């Protein structure tokens, strides 16, 4: 994942979240009238649509970023395990060689 440029990773998170936010805003504001939900506040319909869009975009960004974050650790953990296993084998061989050399004396 480190080979992928930063801008490409950022766009890979923001673009799907943007599309999801647009769809979620349309569906939410079609099912629920925002003026009724936010009747206590003096906000125009366009302002409410904008708030809903950015709220859904932030939710989508968080979920997409979490997905990207949780994709990486498995690979990193497996590499670390393989490295630790190889080191343990090398140490065991060195200890066995030392023990056999001491036994030969």
C-alpha positions in Angstrom: 0.0 0.0 0.0 3.0 2.3 0.5 3.7 2.1 -3.3 0.4 3.9 -4.0 0.9 7.7 -4.1 -0.8 9.7 -1.3 -3.1 11.7 -3.6 -4.4 8.4 -5.2 -5.2 7.0 -1.8 -7.0 10.2 -0.7 -9.0 10.2 -3.9 -9.8 6.5 -3.5 -11.4 7.4 -0.1 -13.1 10.7 -1.0 -14.6 9.9 -4.4 -16.7 6.8 -3.4 -17.7 8.8 -0.3 -18.8 11.7 -2.5 -20.9 9.5 -4.7 -22.5 7.8 -1.7 -23.2 11.2 -0.1 -25.0 12.4 -3.2 -27.2 9.3 -3.3 -27.8 9.3 0.4 -28.8 13.0 0.4 -31.3 12.4 -2.5 -32.8 9.4 -0.7 -32.9 11.0 2.7 -34.4 14.3 1.5 -36.9 12.5 -0.6 -38.1 10.4 2.3 -38.0 13.1 4.9 -38.8 16.8 4.5 -35.7 18.6 5.9 -37.8 21.7 6.7 -39.9 19.7 9.1 -36.9 18.0 10.7 -35.1 21.3 11.3 -38.1 23.5 12.0 -36.5 25.0 15.1 -33.6 26.4 13.1 -33.7 29.3 10.7 -32.0 27.5 7.9 -33.1 27.5 4.2 -33.8 24.3 2.4 -30.6 24.6 0.4 -28.7 25.1 3.6 -30.3 21.9 5.0 -29.5 20.0 1.9 -25.9 21.2 2.1 -25.6 20.2 5.7 -27.1 16.7 4.9 -24.7 16.3 2.0 -21.6 17.1 4.0 -22.8 15.0 6.9 -23.3 12.0 4.7 -20.0 12.7 2.9 -18.2 12.7 6.3 -19.8 9.4 7.2 -18.8 7.9 3.9 -15.2 9.2 4.2 -14.9 7.7 7.7 -16.1 4.3 6.6 -14.0 4.3 3.4 -10.9 5.4 5.4 -11.6 2.7 8.0 -11.8 0.1 5.3 -8.5 1.3 3.8 -6.9 1.3 7.3 -8.1 -2.2 8.1 -6.9 -3.6 4.8 -3.2 -2.9 5.6 -2.6 -4.5 9.0 -3.2 -8.1 7.9 -0.4 -7.8 5.3 1.9 -6.0 7.8 1.2 -8.5 10.5 1.9 -11.5 8.3 5.2 -10.0 7.2 6.2 -9.3 10.8 5.2 -12.9 11.8 7.3 -14.3 8.9 10.2 -12.1 9.8 10.0 -13.1 13.5 9.7 -16.8 12.6 12.8 -16.6 10.4 14.7 -14.8 13.2 13.6 -17.4 15.7 14.8 -20.2 13.4 18.2 -18.5 13.0 18.6 -18.0 16.8 17.6 -21.7 17.4 20.2 -22.9 14.8 22.9 -20.7 16.4 22.1 -22.0 19.9 22.1 -25.6 18.6 25.5 -25.0 16.9 26.9 -23.5 20.1 25.6 -26.4 22.1 27.0 -29.0 19.7 30.4 -27.2 19.7 30.4 -27.1 23.5 29.5 -30.8 23.7 32.3 -31.7 21.3 35.0 -30.2 23.6 
